[in-house]
Amino acid sequence: MAEIIDIELLRTFVTVVDTQSFTRSADRLLRTQSAISMQIKRLEQSVGKELFDRSTRRMKLTREGEILLTYARKMLSLSKEAIDQISQPEAHGLIRLGTSDDYANLLLPDVFRAFARKHPNVRIDVVCANADVTARKLEDDLIDLALIASRTESPADDVVRDEPLVWVTADDTSLVNGAAVPLAAFPEGCVCRDAMIDVLRRHGRDWRIAFSSDNIGAIHAAIRSGLAVSAVERGLIPPETHEVTGGGLPALGNIKIVLRRNRRSTSPLIDALAAEITARLGNDAGQAAAGSAAGRLPHNKATALAMTTASPRQVQMSGRSPNTRKPRMAAPIISE
């Protein structure tokens, strides 16, 4: 019995089974009927078993023939797949993607990993900035794709997914009833920053920027330290923090994660990356993406916020809303 089976013998074997005829197999494979018969005989010698039941005029496989047929189809399929992959021209190119620091760190790693497996020679330049800056870069032809958050209506084709925006806090964050809400936020132009400020203004709440950075790690550190509260997508709640439920902070509503394209940038590679982003981050895949991000930044239970008048400490302020007066002492959040 041979240790290696000739792939051409397997191809002939499968063709004979599919056509149920040595004559038709010869026509399909452009060989003579005697050559087909000889190849089947060689295959049987290789495996040391008869593959066809020759006790009947009807073409019928033996038990060993049935087993070999399954493997033969798999081996032929793998052979074709290998040849197709090898024969494909290597894709080279550059894709310029604009997004926020948090999306680049929390949502896109799995996208990049999957895309790199398929297109190992393609370079991706990621430019991190707030949504308004990224949108301008797209208009100025400086990037090919923009993955950004939006609170406005967007064309359905642009929306990757719709997700609730929630308040997050640490256990030792302090607030005073009626005092300015300390916020940790990205610089001006951030959708989450605008959402927090807008909703607090509509509900007559004072606010102040207690911490600002364009780095998501720094923002999360500020929240965990108890310096401030902030707003994030529910699927991206950072570790050692909690979603605030009730207690006086108004609901933030939903935001849309949208993928916008530079219409002047046309490339199958850009199409491929856009498709990968949509497939892995879209609403249908939202739970999986959130779970993946939560593996890096665990989801924590919701915390109810109760407004009290105690004042254990004061947080230094770097900015305040126009109607904020002298900073006041803060009381602890009472968690569930």
Rosetta blueprint (number, residue, H / E / L):
1 M L
2 A L
3 E L
4 I L
5 I L
6 D L
7 I H
8 E H
9 L H
10 L H
11 R H
12 T H
13 F H
14 V H
15 T H
16 V H
17 V H
18 D H
19 T H
20 Q L
21 S L
22 F H
23 T H
24 R H
25 S H
26 A H
27 D H
28 R H
29 L H
30 L L
31 R L
32 T L
33 Q H
34 S H
35 A H
36 I H
37 S H
38 M H
39 Q H
40 I H
41 K H
42 R H
43 L H
44 E H
45 Q H
46 S H
47 V H
48 G L
49 K L
50 E L
51 L L
52 F E
53 D L
54 R L
55 S L
56 T L
57 R L
58 R L
59 M L
60 K L
61 L E
62 T L
63 R H
64 E H
65 G H
66 E H
67 I H
68 L H
69 L H
70 T H
71 Y H
72 A H
73 R H
74 K H
75 M H
76 L H
77 S H
78 L H
79 S H
80 K H
81 E H
82 A H
83 I H
84 D H
85 Q H
86 I H
87 S H
88 Q L
89 P L
90 E L
91 A L
92 H L
93 G E
94 L E
95 I E
96 R E
97 L E
98 G E
99 T E
100 S L
101 D H
102 D H
103 Y H
104 A H
105 N H
106 L H
107 L L
108 L L
109 P H
110 D H
111 V H
112 F H
113 R H
114 A H
115 F H
116 A H
117 R H
118 K H
119 H L
120 P L
121 N L
122 V E
123 R E
124 I E
125 D E
126 V E
127 V E
128 C E
129 A L
130 N L
131 A H
132 D H
133 V H
134 T H
135 A H
136 R H
137 K H
138 L H
139 E H
140 D L
141 D L
142 L L
143 I L
144 D L
145 L E
146 A E
147 L E
148 I E
149 A E
150 S E
151 R L
152 T L
153 E L
154 S L
155 P L
156 A L
157 D L
158 D L
159 V E
160 V E
161 R E
162 D E
163 E E
164 P E
165 L E
166 V E
167 W E
168 V E
169 T E
170 A L
171 D L
172 D L
173 T L
174 S E
175 L E
176 V L
177 N L
178 G L
179 A L
180 A L
181 V E
182 P E
183 L E
184 A E
185 A E
186 F L
187 P L
188 E L
189 G L
190 C L
191 V H
192 C H
193 R H
194 D H
195 A H
196 M H
197 I H
198 D H
199 V H
200 L H
201 R H
202 R H
203 H L
204 G L
205 R L
206 D L
207 W E
208 R E
209 I E
210 A E
211 F E
212 S E
213 S L
214 D L
215 N L
216 I H
217 G H
218 A H
219 I H
220 H H
221 A H
222 A H
223 I H
224 R H
225 S L
226 G L
227 L L
228 A L
229 V E
230 S E
231 A E
232 V E
233 E E
234 R H
235 G H
236 L H
237 I L
238 P L
239 P L
240 E L
241 T L
242 H E
243 E E
244 V E
245 T E
246 G L
247 G L
248 G L
249 L L
250 P L
251 A L
252 L L
253 G L
254 N E
255 I E
256 K E
257 I E
258 V E
259 L E
260 R E
261 R E
262 N L
263 R L
264 R L
265 S L
266 T L
267 S L
268 P H
269 L H
270 I H
271 D H
272 A H
273 L H
274 A H
275 A H
276 E H
277 I H
278 T H
279 A H
280 R H
281 L H
282 G L
283 N H
284 D H
285 A H
286 G H
287 Q H
288 A H
289 A H
290 A H
291 G H
292 S H
293 A H
294 A H
295 G H
296 R H
297 L L
298 P L
299 H L
300 N L
301 K L
302 A E
303 T E
304 A E
305 L L
306 A L
307 M L
308 T L
309 T L
310 A L
311 S L
312 P L
313 R E
314 Q L
315 V L
316 Q L
317 M L
318 S L
319 G L
320 R L
321 S L
322 P L
323 N L
324 T L
325 R L
326 K L
327 P L
328 R L
329 M L
330 A E
331 A E
332 P E
333 I L
334 I L
335 S L
336 E L
